[in-house]
Amino acid sequence: MTIDLNAYLGHFAFRRLPQSTGPELIRLMDRRRIDKAAVSSASAITYRNTQPGNDDVAAEARAHADRLIPFAVINPSYAGWLDDLKECHERYGMRGVRLYPMWHGYRLTDGVCRELVDAAAERKMLISIPIRVEDPRQRSWLVSVPDTPFDDVAALVRARPAARFALVNGTGYAGSVLGKADSGLPANYVIDIALLTAVIQNEIGQLLTNLGPDRLVFGTGMPFLYPDPALLKLDVLDAPEPAKAKIRGENAARLLSR
């Protein structure tokens, strides 16, 4: 089974996204033989109040519950976020939370963010942190939002060892503490392969060596990105088939089953 832990639904403020609805995304998944996808609202990335985006994703996912796994976008700097989290988990059955600190005006090291992580972890929700939303070359001239700093991510995973994190849309981990063996960090996070290399530099191979096959997951970033590169990376990856199977879906299934 192939499970994409890094996909989106809805509109983005600065460019049109293809396959932005549930049926469109599922048709793309069918063509690429992707069985399930964890989806959150692309619209909510630029919403101050993210809950309308969560409402939209919940409706789409409810209609395709066998294929789409809804994640909530929660902004802890916005009043009422705790009520939003409760509604997303208890009413909508969302399995995870996505955080956009650089877009929503807070830091992963802020107390309010750690309160959100604690609340989500208590509900057994997976906490997904996209390191970036778009390639810098595609960004609108109206915004210049930097990537989420690896140091902030490392500080958060160290401070909250009981929480479970999925780091997506990132690259360069092998050169940071997050990708080092014996780093002293808890093994409470996984990394998706969407932006990693499998041949030149072979960051996937480096992370397999340093962190082990249980710490990598499949992710595409669709529809911001085409799914084909992520699929090709698995095909050409120089690794045993059992390790590829873990990346392809087994690790994500384990994380989402809790």
N, C-alpha and C positions, 0 to 999 in steps of 0.2 A: 504493500500500500504506500502511496505517495501522499504526504501531508505537507502542504505549504503553510508555514507558520508566519508568513509575512505577505498579506494581501489586503486589498482595500476596496471599498465600494463608495459610490457617490462622486460628487464633483469637487474639483480643486479650484481654489480661487484664481490661479494664475495661468492655467492652461487646461484645455479640454483633455479629459482622460477617456480613452476607448474602454469598452467593456466595463462601464461604470455601474451597471445594474446587476442584480443577482443572475437573471437568465443569461445575460451577455457573458458574465464572468464564467458561469458554469459551462457554456458552450466552448469557451477557450480552454477551460480545464479538461473538458472531454477530448478536445483535439490533441491535447498534450498529455493525456492520461494522468492527470492529477486528480486524486480521489476526493480530497477534502482540503479546505483552506480556512485558516483563521483570518477573519475580516474585521476591519474597523472602518470608521468613517473618514474618508479623505477630506470631506467638508469641515469636519470638526477640528482639523489641524489649524484652521484660520478662524474658527469661531471663538469668540470670547466665552460664550456659554455653549459648552460642547454638547449638552443633552439633546437638542434637536437632531444632531447628527447621529447620536446613539439610538434615538427613536427610529430613524430611517433604517439604520443597519439592522435593528431588531426585527422590523417588519420584513425586510428582505430575507434575513436568515430564517425566520419562522416559516416562510414559504418554501425553504430549501434546507430543512433541518438535517437532512442526511448528508449534505455536502458542505454547508457553510457553518463555521463555528464563530459566533459573534464575540468580539472584544470591545470593551468600552474605552472611549477616550475621555479621561477625567483630568480636569484642570484644578489642582489643589489651591491655586491662588484665587479661584472664583468662589464666591459665597454659595453655600448649598451643595458643595461637592460631595459631602457625606451622604446626603439624600440621593444624589445622582448615582453614587456607587451602590447604594442599597437597592434602588429601583432596577439598575442594570443587572445586578446579581439575582435578586429575589423575583422580580417580575419578568425580566427578559432572559434569565438563565445564562448570562454572559460568563465565559470561562476565563477571561483575562482582562487586563487593563493595559492600555498603551499611554505612555507618558511622552509629552513634547515640551520639555522644560525651556528650550531655547525659543520656541514659538509662543509659549504661554507666559513667559516672564517670570520664571523662578529657576532655582538651581536644584539639582538632585541632592545637594548637601543641605538644603533648607529644612528647617524643622517641619514645615507643613507638608513637604514631600514625604518625609519619613513617616508622618502620621498617616498619609494615604497608603504608603507601602504596608504599614502595620495593619491597617484596616482591610486591605486587599488580601494580605497573607492570612489573616484570621479567617477569611472566607475561602481560603484555598485557591485563590485566583492567581494565575500566572501573570507576572509583570513584564510587559514587553517594552523595550526602550529602543526606538529607532534612532540610530546615531545621526542619520541625516534623512531628509525627505527627498531632495532632488540633487542631482549632479550640479555643482556650482555653475557649470556652463549653460544650464537650462533655466536658471533662476531669473525671475522678473527683475527688471531694473528698479522696481519699487521696494524690494526687500533684499536684505543681506543677512541671512540667519546662519550663524556658524554651526558646525557640527557639535553635538553634545560631547564635552571633553571626556576622554577616557579616564582621567584622574577622578572626575566626579562620579563616574560609573563605578570605578574601583572602590571609592570611599563608601558608596551606598551598599554595594554587595558585601563589603567587609562589615559594615555597621549592622546589616540585617541578614545574618546567616540563616535564619529560619524562613526567609522569603525565597521565592523562586523567580529567576529572571531569564528573559530571552532577549539577547542583544541582536538587533537586526539592522540591516542597511548600513553596515560598517565595514571598514577595511583598515589594514595596518595593525591589527591586533597582535600579530607575531612580534612586533617591535615594542609592545607595551606590556605592562604588568599583567594585563588581562589574558595575554596569550603565552605567558611564561610558565614553565614547569616549576614547581616548588616556590610559587610566588608568595605563599602565605595567605592567599585569598581562599575563602571557602568555595567548595565545588557546587555552588548554588546557582550557577548561570550556564546557559548554553549560548552558542553563537551561530547565526544563520550564514549560509554560504552565498547569499545573493550577490555581494560585491567582492567576494574573495576570488583569488586566482587558483587554478588547478594545474597549470603548466608553468608559465613564466613566473618565477618567484615561488609558485606553489604554496600559497599561504594555507590552503586547506591541508596539504600534507604536513606542513610545519605544526599546525594546530592539532592534527591527529597525533603526531608524535609527542607534543608537549602536554596536551590536555586529555587525550584519549578519545575513542570513537563515541563515547556516551555524551560528549559535550558539544557536538555539532548537529545542526538540524537543517532541513531543507527549507529554503525560502526564495521567493522570486522577486518580490516587490511589485507584482502586477496589480493594477494596470499602469503604474508609473513606469515600470520596466517590462520588457518582453520576458516570458518565462523560459524561452529557449536556451539562453546562456547558462542558467542554473542547471537545467537538465543535462546540457552538454558537459558541464563540469563534472557531474557525477559519472557520466559515461567514460570520460577520459582519465578520471582520477586513478592514480596508481595505488590502489588499496584493495584489500581482500573484500569479497562480496559481502560477508557478514558486517563489515564496517560500513559499507555503502548502504546496506539495508537499514542500519541504525540511523544513518543520516537521512535516508529517503523518507522514513516515516515512523520507525519504531521509537525513537527518542521522543518525538512530538506526541505520539500516542500515549506514552508513559506520562509525560508532563500534563497532558490534558485529561487524563483519567482520574486525577486526584480530586 
